[in-house]
Amino acid sequence: MTNTQPRGLHSLIPVRARTTPGEQAASQLRHLRSATVPVPVLAAAAALIAPQLEDPDPATRDAAEAVHAHLIAAIDNATPNR
């Protein structure tokens, strides 16, 4: 017999029965106040979003600039003597 009770984060944050994985992630992230992430992960995320800084769509470019700036700031604040 298997246990069908949610575990981990899913047990703490209620979600509707029929949701997509993206809707579940958004619901969970709304409750997130802080997270600890290794600097190399932040650097990888910044590198992955960088091509969108040149996107022809202004809304995409603005969103990419905001996210990229937050990532770079987090990297700068996490790296001592930089």
C-alpha positions as YAML, in Angstrom:
chain: A
units: angstrom
residues:
- id: 1
  name: MET
  ca: [0.00, 0.00, 0.00]
- id: 2
  name: THR
  ca: [1.40, 3.40, -0.95]
- id: 3
  name: ASN
  ca: [0.93, 6.63, 0.90]
- id: 4
  name: THR
  ca: [-0.70, 9.29, -1.31]
- id: 5
  name: GLN
  ca: [-0.29, 12.14, 1.18]
- id: 6
  name: PRO
  ca: [1.72, 15.09, -0.16]
- id: 7
  name: ARG
  ca: [5.25, 15.39, 1.13]
- id: 8
  name: GLY
  ca: [7.71, 18.23, 1.49]
- id: 9
  name: LEU
  ca: [6.64, 21.60, 0.15]
- id: 10
  name: HIS
  ca: [3.45, 20.14, -1.29]
- id: 11
  name: SER
  ca: [2.25, 19.23, 2.20]
- id: 12
  name: LEU
  ca: [2.67, 22.82, 3.43]
- id: 13
  name: ILE
  ca: [1.02, 24.73, 0.60]
- id: 14
  name: PRO
  ca: [-2.46, 23.73, -0.48]
- id: 15
  name: VAL
  ca: [-3.14, 23.63, -4.22]
- id: 16
  name: ARG
  ca: [-6.28, 22.94, -6.19]
- id: 17
  name: ALA
  ca: [-6.82, 19.34, -7.25]
- id: 18
  name: ARG
  ca: [-6.57, 20.04, -10.99]
- id: 19
  name: THR
  ca: [-3.65, 22.36, -11.61]
- id: 20
  name: THR
  ca: [-0.79, 22.36, -14.06]
- id: 21
  name: PRO
  ca: [2.78, 22.04, -12.78]
- id: 22
  name: GLY
  ca: [3.30, 25.72, -13.64]
- id: 23
  name: GLU
  ca: [0.27, 26.77, -11.60]
- id: 24
  name: GLN
  ca: [1.50, 24.68, -8.67]
- id: 25
  name: ALA
  ca: [4.98, 26.24, -8.88]
- id: 26
  name: ALA
  ca: [3.51, 29.75, -9.04]
- id: 27
  name: SER
  ca: [1.34, 29.03, -6.00]
- id: 28
  name: GLN
  ca: [4.32, 27.75, -4.06]
- id: 29
  name: LEU
  ca: [6.62, 30.59, -5.09]
- id: 30
  name: ARG
  ca: [4.11, 33.21, -3.96]
- id: 31
  name: HIS
  ca: [4.75, 32.03, -0.40]
- id: 32
  name: LEU
  ca: [8.54, 32.04, -0.74]
- id: 33
  name: ARG
  ca: [10.22, 34.91, 1.09]
- id: 34
  name: SER
  ca: [13.87, 33.92, 0.77]
- id: 35
  name: ALA
  ca: [16.05, 31.16, -0.56]
- id: 36
  name: THR
  ca: [19.68, 30.17, -0.39]
- id: 37
  name: VAL
  ca: [21.15, 29.45, -3.80]
- id: 38
  name: PRO
  ca: [24.80, 28.77, -4.65]
- id: 39
  name: VAL
  ca: [26.49, 31.61, -6.56]
- id: 40
  name: PRO
  ca: [27.26, 29.34, -9.55]
- id: 41
  name: VAL
  ca: [23.53, 28.70, -9.94]
- id: 42
  name: LEU
  ca: [22.87, 32.46, -9.92]
- id: 43
  name: ALA
  ca: [25.63, 32.95, -12.51]
- id: 44
  name: ALA
  ca: [24.15, 30.22, -14.71]
- id: 45
  name: ALA
  ca: [20.71, 31.82, -14.47]
- id: 46
  name: ALA
  ca: [22.17, 35.21, -15.42]
- id: 47
  name: ALA
  ca: [23.93, 33.64, -18.41]
- id: 48
  name: LEU
  ca: [20.72, 31.90, -19.50]
- id: 49
  name: ILE
  ca: [18.64, 35.10, -19.36]
- id: 50
  name: ALA
  ca: [21.32, 37.30, -21.00]
- id: 51
  name: PRO
  ca: [20.26, 36.54, -24.62]
- id: 52
  name: GLN
  ca: [16.81, 37.94, -23.83]
- id: 53
  name: LEU
  ca: [18.40, 41.33, -23.10]
- id: 54
  name: GLU
  ca: [18.55, 41.83, -26.89]
- id: 55
  name: ASP
  ca: [15.01, 40.58, -27.61]
- id: 56
  name: PRO
  ca: [13.10, 42.73, -30.11]
- id: 57
  name: ASP
  ca: [10.00, 42.70, -27.89]
- id: 58
  name: PRO
  ca: [10.24, 45.60, -25.40]
- id: 59
  name: ALA
  ca: [8.24, 43.79, -22.69]
- id: 60
  name: THR
  ca: [10.48, 40.74, -22.88]
- id: 61
  name: ARG
  ca: [13.58, 42.93, -22.88]
- id: 62
  name: ASP
  ca: [12.35, 44.93, -19.86]
- id: 63
  name: ALA
  ca: [11.52, 41.76, -17.90]
- id: 64
  name: ALA
  ca: [14.88, 40.21, -18.79]
- id: 65
  name: GLU
  ca: [16.70, 43.37, -17.71]
- id: 66
  name: ALA
  ca: [14.93, 43.39, -14.34]
- id: 67
  name: VAL
  ca: [15.61, 39.70, -13.67]
- id: 68
  name: HIS
  ca: [19.21, 39.96, -14.89]
- id: 69
  name: ALA
  ca: [19.82, 42.99, -12.64]
- id: 70
  name: HIS
  ca: [18.46, 41.12, -9.61]
- id: 71
  name: LEU
  ca: [20.66, 38.11, -10.38]
- id: 72
  name: ILE
  ca: [23.79, 40.23, -10.83]
- id: 73
  name: ALA
  ca: [23.04, 42.14, -7.60]
- id: 74
  name: ALA
  ca: [22.63, 38.86, -5.72]
- id: 75
  name: ILE
  ca: [25.94, 37.61, -7.12]
- id: 76
  name: ASP
  ca: [27.70, 40.87, -6.19]
- id: 77
  name: ASN
  ca: [26.25, 40.82, -2.67]
- id: 78
  name: ALA
  ca: [27.21, 37.18, -2.14]
- id: 79
  name: THR
  ca: [30.80, 37.45, -3.35]
- id: 80
  name: PRO
  ca: [33.21, 38.81, -0.73]
- id: 81
  name: ASN
  ca: [35.79, 41.43, -1.76]
- id: 82
  name: ARG
  ca: [34.38, 41.91, -5.20]
...
